[in-house]
Amino acid sequence: MSGKWVILAFVLAVTTTLINTAIFVGQFSTPASARVSGTNSSKLLDDEDFVDGLTKLVRKNVRSYCTVGKRNGIDC
């Protein structure tokens, strides 16, 4: 009975490996489309709401870092 489980586990491992290899080859052979998506993301910087939100987020994080930094002796 245990021999059947070993064979089943081996077959499952080999099948998983082959599927992962096929996915990897498919991903590797597909050309990247970063330039196409880059043009859409540059439009975000033209959106005032996005820029305002990003500015608030950055200021909040810097303020938080400097508050903790003062306690730990870090100059901001």
A tleap script that builds the chain and sets N, CA, C and O, in Angstrom:
source leaprc.protein.ff14SB
mol = sequence {
  NMET SER GLY LYS TRP VAL ILE LEU ALA PHE
  VAL LEU ALA VAL THR THR THR LEU ILE ASN
  THR ALA ILE PHE VAL GLY GLN PHE SER THR
  PRO ALA SER ALA ARG VAL SER GLY THR ASN
  SER SER LYS LEU LEU ASP ASP GLU ASP PHE
  VAL ASP GLY LEU THR LYS LEU VAL ARG LYS
  ASN VAL ARG SER TYR CYS THR VAL GLY LYS
  ARG ASN GLY ILE ASP CCYS
}
set mol.1.N position { 0.818 -1.196 0.000 }
set mol.1.CA position { 0.000 0.000 0.000 }
set mol.1.C position { 0.858 1.255 0.000 }
set mol.1.O position { 0.537 2.210 -0.706 }
set mol.2.N position { 1.955 1.282 0.780 }
set mol.2.CA position { 2.790 2.475 0.843 }
set mol.2.C position { 3.524 2.705 -0.479 }
set mol.2.O position { 3.845 3.845 -0.817 }
set mol.3.N position { 3.791 1.632 -1.228 }
set mol.3.CA position { 4.437 1.788 -2.529 }
set mol.3.C position { 3.563 2.556 -3.504 }
set mol.3.O position { 4.073 3.316 -4.327 }
set mol.4.N position { 2.247 2.367 -3.420 }
set mol.4.CA position { 1.329 3.108 -4.291 }
set mol.4.C position { 1.346 4.595 -3.956 }
set mol.4.O position { 1.261 5.439 -4.848 }
set mol.5.N position { 1.456 4.915 -2.655 }
set mol.5.CA position { 1.496 6.325 -2.263 }
set mol.5.C position { 2.787 6.994 -2.721 }
set mol.5.O position { 2.780 8.163 -3.106 }
set mol.6.N position { 3.880 6.265 -2.682 }
set mol.6.CA position { 5.161 6.810 -3.139 }
set mol.6.C position { 5.096 7.083 -4.639 }
set mol.6.O position { 5.551 8.126 -5.107 }
set mol.7.N position { 4.534 6.149 -5.379 }
set mol.7.CA position { 4.402 6.337 -6.826 }
set mol.7.C position { 3.464 7.502 -7.128 }
set mol.7.O position { 3.742 8.303 -8.021 }
set mol.8.N position { 2.354 7.606 -6.392 }
set mol.8.CA position { 1.416 8.701 -6.581 }
set mol.8.C position { 2.074 10.045 -6.272 }
set mol.8.O position { 1.886 11.014 -7.007 }
set mol.9.N position { 2.842 10.103 -5.191 }
set mol.9.CA position { 3.541 11.339 -4.828 }
set mol.9.C position { 4.576 11.702 -5.892 }
set mol.9.O position { 4.730 12.874 -6.234 }
set mol.10.N position { 5.276 10.708 -6.409 }
set mol.10.CA position { 6.275 10.953 -7.456 }
set mol.10.C position { 5.613 11.469 -8.731 }
set mol.10.O position { 6.098 12.419 -9.346 }
set mol.11.N position { 4.511 10.845 -9.123 }
set mol.11.CA position { 3.789 11.289 -10.322 }
set mol.11.C position { 3.266 12.709 -10.134 }
set mol.11.O position { 3.333 13.525 -11.053 }
set mol.12.N position { 2.752 13.000 -8.960 }
set mol.12.CA position { 2.254 14.349 -8.673 }
set mol.12.C position { 3.388 15.374 -8.723 }
set mol.12.O position { 3.212 16.471 -9.253 }
set mol.13.N position { 4.537 15.023 -8.178 }
set mol.13.CA position { 5.686 15.931 -8.195 }
set mol.13.C position { 6.170 16.187 -9.622 }
set mol.13.O position { 6.463 17.326 -9.985 }
set mol.14.N position { 6.254 15.145 -10.416 }
set mol.14.CA position { 6.695 15.295 -11.807 }
set mol.14.C position { 5.681 16.111 -12.596 }
set mol.14.O position { 6.064 16.969 -13.392 }
set mol.15.N position { 4.394 15.856 -12.386 }
set mol.15.CA position { 3.350 16.610 -13.089 }
set mol.15.C position { 3.414 18.088 -12.726 }
set mol.15.O position { 3.317 18.949 -13.601 }
set mol.16.N position { 3.577 18.383 -11.448 }
set mol.16.CA position { 3.684 19.772 -11.008 }
set mol.16.C position { 4.905 20.449 -11.610 }
set mol.16.O position { 4.839 21.603 -12.033 }
set mol.17.N position { 6.013 19.730 -11.646 }
set mol.17.CA position { 7.232 20.280 -12.236 }
set mol.17.C position { 7.043 20.572 -13.719 }
set mol.17.O position { 7.478 21.616 -14.204 }
set mol.18.N position { 6.407 19.672 -14.431 }
set mol.18.CA position { 6.180 19.894 -15.864 }
set mol.18.C position { 5.238 21.068 -16.107 }
set mol.18.O position { 5.448 21.851 -17.034 }
set mol.19.N position { 4.214 21.192 -15.291 }
set mol.19.CA position { 3.294 22.325 -15.441 }
set mol.19.C position { 4.020 23.637 -15.154 }
set mol.19.O position { 3.856 24.609 -15.891 }
set mol.20.N position { 4.819 23.673 -14.090 }
set mol.20.CA position { 5.590 24.880 -13.773 }
set mol.20.C position { 6.579 25.218 -14.878 }
set mol.20.O position { 6.775 26.390 -15.200 }
set mol.21.N position { 7.197 24.209 -15.456 }
set mol.21.CA position { 8.123 24.444 -16.566 }
set mol.21.C position { 7.398 25.022 -17.771 }
set mol.21.O position { 7.906 25.934 -18.424 }
set mol.22.N position { 6.214 24.497 -18.069 }
set mol.22.CA position { 5.439 25.017 -19.202 }
set mol.22.C position { 5.031 26.464 -18.956 }
set mol.22.O position { 5.076 27.287 -19.871 }
set mol.23.N position { 4.637 26.776 -17.738 }
set mol.23.CA position { 4.266 28.161 -17.420 }
set mol.23.C position { 5.478 29.073 -17.537 }
set mol.23.O position { 5.374 30.175 -18.075 }
set mol.24.N position { 6.624 28.623 -17.040 }
set mol.24.CA position { 7.841 29.425 -17.122 }
set mol.24.C position { 8.235 29.686 -18.570 }
set mol.24.O position { 8.572 30.815 -18.930 }
set mol.25.N position { 8.196 28.661 -19.391 }
set mol.25.CA position { 8.551 28.823 -20.804 }
set mol.25.C position { 7.573 29.786 -21.480 }
set mol.25.O position { 7.981 30.621 -22.287 }
set mol.26.N position { 6.294 29.671 -21.154 }
set mol.26.CA position { 5.309 30.580 -21.728 }
set mol.26.C position { 5.537 32.016 -21.314 }
set mol.26.O position { 5.416 32.925 -22.135 }
set mol.27.N position { 5.866 32.233 -20.049 }
set mol.27.CA position { 6.137 33.585 -19.570 }
set mol.27.C position { 7.435 34.127 -20.151 }
set mol.27.O position { 7.528 35.304 -20.499 }
set mol.28.N position { 8.421 33.272 -20.251 }
set mol.28.CA position { 9.721 33.699 -20.750 }
set mol.28.C position { 9.681 34.023 -22.236 }
set mol.28.O position { 10.401 34.912 -22.691 }
set mol.29.N position { 8.856 33.322 -22.999 }
set mol.29.CA position { 8.814 33.537 -24.442 }
set mol.29.C position { 7.876 34.672 -24.851 }
set mol.29.O position { 7.904 35.105 -26.003 }
set mol.30.N position { 7.050 35.158 -23.933 }
set mol.30.CA position { 6.155 36.259 -24.244 }
set mol.30.C position { 6.919 37.566 -24.094 }
set mol.30.O position { 7.549 37.793 -23.061 }
set mol.31.N position { 6.876 38.437 -25.112 }
set mol.31.CA position { 7.609 39.700 -24.998 }
set mol.31.C position { 6.997 40.608 -23.928 }
set mol.31.O position { 5.786 40.615 -23.708 }
set mol.32.N position { 7.855 41.355 -23.286 }
set mol.32.CA position { 7.390 42.271 -22.242 }
set mol.32.C position { 6.713 43.474 -22.875 }
set mol.32.O position { 7.111 43.934 -23.945 }
set mol.33.N position { 5.702 43.969 -22.214 }
set mol.33.CA position { 4.976 45.128 -22.738 }
set mol.33.C position { 5.081 46.306 -21.779 }
set mol.33.O position { 4.097 47.008 -21.549 }
set mol.34.N position { 6.261 46.527 -21.220 }
set mol.34.CA position { 6.437 47.600 -20.244 }
set mol.34.C position { 6.311 48.967 -20.895 }
set mol.34.O position { 5.833 49.910 -20.264 }
set mol.35.N position { 6.723 49.084 -22.125 }
set mol.35.CA position { 6.636 50.387 -22.784 }
set mol.35.C position { 5.191 50.789 -23.031 }
set mol.35.O position { 4.853 51.970 -22.944 }
set mol.36.N position { 4.364 49.853 -23.329 }
set mol.36.CA position { 2.957 50.159 -23.575 }
set mol.36.C position { 2.284 50.609 -22.294 }
set mol.36.O position { 1.535 51.585 -22.302 }
set mol.37.N position { 2.539 49.912 -21.189 }
set mol.37.CA position { 1.911 50.293 -19.930 }
set mol.37.C position { 2.543 51.554 -19.357 }
set mol.37.O position { 1.905 52.253 -18.570 }
set mol.38.N position { 3.779 51.860 -19.733 }
set mol.38.CA position { 4.437 53.066 -19.247 }
set mol.38.C position { 3.771 54.334 -19.742 }
set mol.38.O position { 3.773 55.350 -19.047 }
set mol.39.N position { 3.203 54.284 -20.933 }
set mol.39.CA position { 2.542 55.477 -21.443 }
set mol.39.C position { 1.260 55.760 -20.681 }
set mol.39.O position { 0.893 56.923 -20.511 }
set mol.40.N position { 0.570 54.725 -20.217 }
set mol.40.CA position { -0.645 54.934 -19.444 }
set mol.40.C position { -0.337 55.435 -18.047 }
set mol.40.O position { -1.087 56.245 -17.503 }
set mol.41.N position { 0.748 54.972 -17.460 }
set mol.41.CA position { 1.083 55.397 -16.107 }
set mol.41.C position { 1.577 56.835 -16.078 }
set mol.41.O position { 1.442 57.503 -15.053 }
set mol.42.N position { 2.145 57.330 -17.171 }
set mol.42.CA position { 2.600 58.720 -17.180 }
set mol.42.C position { 1.428 59.687 -17.136 }
set mol.42.O position { 1.593 60.847 -16.759 }
set mol.43.N position { 0.249 59.219 -17.516 }
set mol.43.CA position { -0.937 60.075 -17.437 }
set mol.43.C position { -1.352 60.314 -15.999 }
set mol.43.O position { -2.055 61.283 -15.715 }
set mol.44.N position { -0.927 59.444 -15.079 }
set mol.44.CA position { -1.258 59.629 -13.669 }
set mol.44.C position { -0.665 60.917 -13.124 }
set mol.44.O position { -1.278 61.576 -12.284 }
set mol.45.N position { 0.515 61.281 -13.591 }
set mol.45.CA position { 1.152 62.496 -13.095 }
set mol.45.C position { 0.448 63.749 -13.589 }
set mol.45.O position { 0.666 64.830 -13.041 }
set mol.46.N position { -0.384 63.632 -14.605 }
set mol.46.CA position { -1.176 64.765 -15.076 }
set mol.46.C position { -2.467 64.925 -14.283 }
set mol.46.O position { -3.115 65.968 -14.364 }
set mol.47.N position { -2.845 63.916 -13.525 }
set mol.47.CA position { -4.064 63.937 -12.727 }
set mol.47.C position { -3.781 64.640 -11.401 }
set mol.47.O position { -2.982 64.159 -10.597 }
set mol.48.N position { -4.439 65.779 -11.175 }
set mol.48.CA position { -4.170 66.573 -9.974 }
set mol.48.C position { -4.574 65.837 -8.704 }
set mol.48.O position { -3.892 65.959 -7.686 }
set mol.49.N position { -5.663 65.080 -8.736 }
set mol.49.CA position { -6.090 64.335 -7.557 }
set mol.49.C position { -5.058 63.290 -7.160 }
set mol.49.O position { -4.783 63.099 -5.975 }
set mol.50.N position { -4.485 62.609 -8.158 }
set mol.50.CA position { -3.467 61.603 -7.882 }
set mol.50.C position { -2.228 62.242 -7.281 }
set mol.50.O position { -1.677 61.735 -6.304 }
set mol.51.N position { -1.786 63.352 -7.859 }
set mol.51.CA position { -0.587 64.034 -7.372 }
set mol.51.C position { -0.815 64.570 -5.960 }
set mol.51.O position { 0.069 64.469 -5.110 }
set mol.52.N position { -1.997 65.142 -5.704 }
set mol.52.CA position { -2.298 65.643 -4.359 }
set mol.52.C position { -2.306 64.507 -3.337 }
set mol.52.O position { -1.752 64.650 -2.247 }
set mol.53.N position { -2.930 63.383 -3.683 }
set mol.53.CA position { -2.959 62.236 -2.779 }
set mol.53.C position { -1.574 61.687 -2.519 }
set mol.53.O position { -1.239 61.345 -1.385 }
set mol.54.N position { -0.769 61.601 -3.560 }
set mol.54.CA position { 0.600 61.092 -3.415 }
set mol.54.C position { 1.428 62.034 -2.551 }
set mol.54.O position { 2.222 61.588 -1.724 }
set mol.55.N position { 1.243 63.332 -2.743 }
set mol.55.CA position { 1.968 64.316 -1.939 }
set mol.55.C position { 1.602 64.190 -0.467 }
set mol.55.O position { 2.474 64.232 0.401 }
set mol.56.N position { 0.309 64.036 -0.187 }
set mol.56.CA position { -0.127 63.874 1.209 }
set mol.56.C position { 0.458 62.609 1.825 }
set mol.56.O position { 0.889 62.609 2.978 }
set mol.57.N position { 0.470 61.538 1.048 }
set mol.57.CA position { 1.007 60.265 1.539 }
set mol.57.C position { 2.495 60.375 1.844 }
set mol.57.O position { 2.957 59.884 2.875 }
set mol.58.N position { 3.241 61.009 0.961 }
set mol.58.CA position { 4.684 61.155 1.166 }
set mol.58.C position { 4.955 62.038 2.372 }
set mol.58.O position { 5.810 61.721 3.199 }
set mol.59.N position { 4.221 63.161 2.474 }
set mol.59.CA position { 4.434 64.058 3.617 }
set mol.59.C position { 4.114 63.361 4.933 }
set mol.59.O position { 4.828 63.539 5.919 }
set mol.60.N position { 3.045 62.570 4.953 }
set mol.60.CA position { 2.668 61.853 6.171 }
set mol.60.C position { 3.760 60.865 6.569 }
set mol.60.O position { 4.105 60.760 7.746 }
set mol.61.N position { 4.302 60.146 5.597 }
set mol.61.CA position { 5.356 59.163 5.898 }
set mol.61.C position { 6.641 59.839 6.357 }
set mol.61.O position { 7.314 59.353 7.266 }
set mol.62.N position { 6.978 60.957 5.730 }
set mol.62.CA position { 8.194 61.681 6.136 }
set mol.62.C position { 8.009 62.244 7.532 }
set mol.62.O position { 8.924 62.187 8.353 }
set mol.63.N position { 6.825 62.791 7.810 }
set mol.63.CA position { 6.548 63.330 9.133 }
set mol.63.C position { 6.632 62.231 10.192 }
set mol.63.O position { 7.185 62.437 11.272 }
set mol.64.N position { 6.083 61.078 9.872 }
set mol.64.CA position { 6.133 59.952 10.802 }
set mol.64.C position { 7.571 59.485 11.008 }
set mol.64.O position { 7.974 59.188 12.132 }
set mol.65.N position { 8.337 59.420 9.934 }
set mol.65.CA position { 9.737 58.974 10.029 }
set mol.65.C position { 10.539 59.951 10.874 }
set mol.65.O position { 11.341 59.542 11.714 }
set mol.66.N position { 10.321 61.242 10.653 }
set mol.66.CA position { 11.081 62.240 11.402 }
set mol.66.C position { 10.687 62.251 12.872 }
set mol.66.O position { 11.529 62.495 13.737 }
set mol.67.N position { 9.414 61.988 13.164 }
set mol.67.CA position { 8.981 61.925 14.556 }
set mol.67.C position { 9.677 60.773 15.273 }
set mol.67.O position { 10.175 60.936 16.387 }
set mol.68.N position { 9.707 59.616 14.634 }
set mol.68.CA position { 10.398 58.467 15.217 }
set mol.68.C position { 11.894 58.716 15.224 }
set mol.68.O position { 12.586 58.319 16.162 }
set mol.69.N position { 12.401 59.371 14.183 }
set mol.69.CA position { 13.835 59.643 14.080 }
set mol.69.C position { 14.351 60.547 15.177 }
set mol.69.O position { 15.474 60.377 15.651 }
set mol.70.N position { 13.530 61.518 15.587 }
set mol.70.CA position { 13.965 62.418 16.653 }
set mol.70.C position { 14.126 61.656 17.961 }
set mol.70.O position { 15.010 61.952 18.765 }
set mol.71.N position { 13.253 60.668 18.160 }
set mol.71.CA position { 13.368 59.867 19.374 }
set mol.71.C position { 14.607 58.977 19.324 }
set mol.71.O position { 15.186 58.645 20.358 }
set mol.72.N position { 15.008 58.595 18.109 }
set mol.72.CA position { 16.146 57.691 17.966 }
set mol.72.C position { 17.415 58.427 17.569 }
set mol.72.O position { 18.428 57.794 17.270 }
set mol.73.N position { 17.376 59.744 17.562 }
set mol.73.CA position { 18.566 60.529 17.250 }
set mol.73.C position { 18.874 60.638 15.763 }
set mol.73.O position { 20.028 60.856 15.395 }
set mol.74.N position { 17.873 60.493 14.899 }
set mol.74.CA position { 18.072 60.625 13.452 }
set mol.74.C position { 17.698 62.050 13.044 }
set mol.74.O position { 16.621 62.534 13.390 }
set mol.75.N position { 18.594 62.723 12.303 }
set mol.75.CA position { 18.311 64.094 11.846 }
set mol.75.C position { 17.446 64.038 10.590 }
set mol.75.O position { 17.678 63.225 9.696 }
set mol.76.N position { 16.448 64.916 10.540 }
set mol.76.CA position { 15.599 65.011 9.357 }
set mol.76.C position { 15.767 66.362 8.700 }
set mol.76.O position { 15.131 66.636 7.682 }
savepdb mol mol.pdb
quit
